[in-house]
Amino acid sequence: MSDWTPEAGTPPVSTPDEPVDGGPAAAAPSREPAGPAPLGVVRTPTGHAAVDARLERLADADHLPADGHIEVYEDVHRGLRAELTSLDARPAAVTGPPGTAAAPGTPSAYDNTHDHRS
């Protein structure tokens, strides 16, 4: 026990368990994890509609708990990979107007297989 007592007119010292200024006790901090919150990452458009749509899908992760992000990230990854793969695919042969080059193996408007000389 201590013989110390506060001087007259000195406010009492509060402890962490006591409210300050006579007000209600502050709410105790929650031990529960915080809910999902947007990260605020800016997604700059690429100009390629299919890629931009995939990148916008990343915004879905902003509203999910962390364990739900992997599904969104994998979906976006699959989509971006498909877009890149499609860039490697050769375009189908397109026949144009007469006088333009045709795809190999396609008969052209001008058949030069026989030399017609007189």
C-alpha positions as CSV (number, residue, x, y, z in Angstrom):
1,M,0.0,0.0,0.0
2,S,1.2,3.5,-0.7
3,D,0.9,6.6,1.4
4,W,0.7,8.8,-1.7
5,T,-2.5,10.7,-2.3
6,P,-3.2,13.2,-5.1
7,E,-3.1,16.9,-4.1
8,A,-6.4,18.7,-3.8
9,G,-7.7,19.8,-7.2
10,T,-5.6,17.3,-9.2
11,P,-7.7,15.1,-11.4
12,P,-7.4,11.4,-10.6
13,V,-5.3,9.2,-12.9
14,S,-7.4,6.9,-15.0
15,T,-6.5,3.3,-15.8
16,P,-7.1,1.7,-19.2
17,D,-10.2,0.0,-17.8
18,E,-11.8,3.3,-16.8
19,P,-13.4,5.8,-19.1
20,V,-11.7,9.1,-19.6
21,D,-13.6,12.3,-19.0
22,G,-16.5,10.5,-17.3
23,G,-17.8,9.3,-20.7
24,P,-18.8,5.8,-21.7
25,A,-16.0,3.3,-22.1
26,A,-14.7,3.2,-25.7
27,A,-15.7,0.0,-27.6
28,A,-13.1,-2.7,-27.3
29,P,-11.2,-3.4,-30.5
30,S,-12.7,-6.4,-32.4
31,R,-10.7,-9.5,-32.7
32,E,-12.6,-10.5,-35.9
33,P,-10.9,-10.0,-39.2
34,A,-11.9,-6.9,-41.2
35,G,-14.3,-7.4,-44.0
36,P,-13.3,-7.2,-47.7
37,A,-12.3,-3.7,-48.8
38,P,-11.3,-2.5,-52.3
39,L,-7.6,-2.1,-52.7
40,G,-7.9,0.9,-54.9
41,V,-5.7,-0.4,-57.7
42,V,-6.2,1.6,-60.9
43,R,-6.7,-0.6,-64.0
44,T,-5.5,1.2,-67.1
45,P,-7.3,0.2,-70.3
46,T,-5.1,-1.5,-72.8
47,G,-7.2,-0.7,-75.8
48,H,-7.9,-4.5,-76.5
49,A,-11.5,-5.1,-75.5
50,A,-11.1,-8.8,-74.5
51,V,-8.0,-8.0,-72.3
52,D,-9.7,-5.0,-70.7
53,A,-12.8,-7.2,-69.9
54,R,-10.5,-9.7,-68.1
55,L,-8.7,-7.0,-66.2
56,E,-12.1,-5.5,-65.1
57,R,-12.9,-9.0,-63.7
58,L,-10.2,-8.4,-61.1
59,A,-12.5,-5.8,-59.5
60,D,-14.7,-8.8,-58.4
61,A,-11.9,-9.7,-55.9
62,D,-12.5,-6.4,-54.1
63,H,-15.7,-7.7,-52.6
64,L,-14.5,-11.1,-51.6
65,P,-12.6,-12.3,-48.6
66,A,-9.0,-13.2,-49.2
67,D,-9.7,-16.9,-49.7
68,G,-12.0,-16.1,-52.6
69,H,-9.4,-14.1,-54.5
70,I,-7.7,-17.2,-55.9
71,E,-10.8,-18.2,-58.0
72,V,-11.0,-14.7,-59.6
73,Y,-7.2,-14.6,-60.2
74,E,-7.2,-18.0,-61.8
75,D,-10.2,-17.1,-64.0
76,V,-8.5,-13.9,-65.2
77,H,-5.2,-15.8,-65.8
78,R,-7.0,-18.4,-67.9
79,G,-8.7,-15.7,-70.0
80,L,-5.5,-13.7,-70.5
81,R,-3.7,-16.9,-71.5
82,A,-6.4,-17.7,-74.0
83,E,-6.1,-14.2,-75.5
84,L,-2.4,-14.6,-75.9
85,T,-2.8,-18.0,-77.5
86,S,-5.3,-16.6,-80.0
87,L,-2.6,-14.1,-81.1
88,D,-0.4,-17.0,-82.0
89,A,-3.1,-18.7,-84.1
90,R,-2.9,-18.1,-87.8
91,P,-5.9,-16.3,-89.3
92,A,-8.2,-18.2,-91.6
93,A,-7.6,-17.6,-95.3
94,V,-9.8,-14.8,-96.5
95,T,-10.5,-14.4,-100.2
96,G,-10.5,-10.8,-101.2
97,P,-11.6,-9.0,-104.3
98,P,-10.3,-10.1,-107.7
99,G,-6.7,-9.1,-108.3
100,T,-5.6,-9.5,-104.7
101,A,-3.3,-12.3,-103.4
102,A,-5.2,-15.4,-102.3
103,A,-4.1,-17.8,-99.6
104,P,-1.8,-20.6,-100.7
105,G,-3.7,-23.5,-102.3
106,T,-6.6,-21.2,-103.3
107,P,-7.2,-20.7,-107.0
108,S,-6.7,-17.1,-108.0
109,A,-8.6,-15.1,-110.5
110,Y,-5.6,-15.2,-112.8
111,D,-4.4,-18.8,-113.6
112,N,-0.8,-18.7,-114.6
113,T,-0.2,-22.4,-114.6
114,H,-0.1,-22.6,-118.4
115,D,2.0,-20.3,-120.4
116,H,-0.2,-19.2,-123.4
117,R,2.3,-17.9,-126.0
118,S,1.7,-17.7,-129.6
